[in-house]
Amino acid sequence: MKHIIRLLLFVISFTAFNGAASAQNRKQRLTREQLAEVQAKHIAKKRAMDDKKTIG
């Protein structure tokens, strides 16, 4: 009986933790448009740095 209660508590705690981690991941996800914008800014910044190296 003790074993079943421990197992049940473990499953409940694991489920609660997993739900909290899942909710956190949903907040951090970017839409496709946002991701494309971030990538475009990164590429533009990198190209600007490369242009300074070749000109200077």
CNS distance restraints for C-alpha pairs under 8 A (distance, minus, plus):
assign (resid   1 and name CA) (resid   5 and name CA) 6.44 0.50 0.50
assign (resid   2 and name CA) (resid   6 and name CA) 6.18 0.50 0.50
assign (resid   3 and name CA) (resid   7 and name CA) 6.10 0.50 0.50
assign (resid   4 and name CA) (resid   8 and name CA) 6.05 0.50 0.50
assign (resid   5 and name CA) (resid   9 and name CA) 6.14 0.50 0.50
assign (resid   6 and name CA) (resid  10 and name CA) 6.11 0.50 0.50
assign (resid   7 and name CA) (resid  11 and name CA) 6.19 0.50 0.50
assign (resid   8 and name CA) (resid  12 and name CA) 6.19 0.50 0.50
assign (resid   9 and name CA) (resid  13 and name CA) 6.10 0.50 0.50
assign (resid  10 and name CA) (resid  14 and name CA) 6.01 0.50 0.50
assign (resid  11 and name CA) (resid  15 and name CA) 6.06 0.50 0.50
assign (resid  12 and name CA) (resid  16 and name CA) 6.21 0.50 0.50
assign (resid  13 and name CA) (resid  17 and name CA) 6.16 0.50 0.50
assign (resid  14 and name CA) (resid  18 and name CA) 6.00 0.50 0.50
assign (resid  15 and name CA) (resid  19 and name CA) 6.13 0.50 0.50
assign (resid  16 and name CA) (resid  20 and name CA) 6.41 0.50 0.50
assign (resid  17 and name CA) (resid  21 and name CA) 6.29 0.50 0.50
assign (resid  18 and name CA) (resid  22 and name CA) 6.09 0.50 0.50
assign (resid  19 and name CA) (resid  23 and name CA) 6.23 0.50 0.50
assign (resid  20 and name CA) (resid  24 and name CA) 6.39 0.50 0.50
assign (resid  21 and name CA) (resid  25 and name CA) 6.43 0.50 0.50
assign (resid  22 and name CA) (resid  26 and name CA) 6.48 0.50 0.50
assign (resid  23 and name CA) (resid  27 and name CA) 6.68 0.50 0.50
assign (resid  24 and name CA) (resid  28 and name CA) 6.70 0.50 0.50
assign (resid  25 and name CA) (resid  29 and name CA) 6.47 0.50 0.50
assign (resid  30 and name CA) (resid  34 and name CA) 5.72 0.50 0.50
assign (resid  30 and name CA) (resid  35 and name CA) 5.90 0.50 0.50
assign (resid  31 and name CA) (resid  35 and name CA) 6.17 0.50 0.50
assign (resid  32 and name CA) (resid  36 and name CA) 6.09 0.50 0.50
assign (resid  33 and name CA) (resid  37 and name CA) 6.18 0.50 0.50
assign (resid  34 and name CA) (resid  38 and name CA) 6.24 0.50 0.50
assign (resid  35 and name CA) (resid  39 and name CA) 6.16 0.50 0.50
assign (resid  36 and name CA) (resid  40 and name CA) 6.05 0.50 0.50
assign (resid  37 and name CA) (resid  41 and name CA) 6.20 0.50 0.50
assign (resid  38 and name CA) (resid  42 and name CA) 6.21 0.50 0.50
assign (resid  39 and name CA) (resid  43 and name CA) 6.16 0.50 0.50
assign (resid  40 and name CA) (resid  44 and name CA) 6.08 0.50 0.50
assign (resid  41 and name CA) (resid  45 and name CA) 6.08 0.50 0.50
assign (resid  42 and name CA) (resid  46 and name CA) 6.16 0.50 0.50
assign (resid  43 and name CA) (resid  47 and name CA) 6.09 0.50 0.50
assign (resid  44 and name CA) (resid  48 and name CA) 6.13 0.50 0.50
assign (resid  45 and name CA) (resid  49 and name CA) 6.32 0.50 0.50
assign (resid  46 and name CA) (resid  50 and name CA) 6.23 0.50 0.50
assign (resid  47 and name CA) (resid  51 and name CA) 6.08 0.50 0.50
assign (resid  48 and name CA) (resid  52 and name CA) 6.38 0.50 0.50
assign (resid  49 and name CA) (resid  53 and name CA) 6.50 0.50 0.50
assign (resid  50 and name CA) (resid  54 and name CA) 6.42 0.50 0.50
assign (resid  51 and name CA) (resid  55 and name CA) 6.06 0.50 0.50
assign (resid  52 and name CA) (resid  56 and name CA) 5.81 0.50 0.50
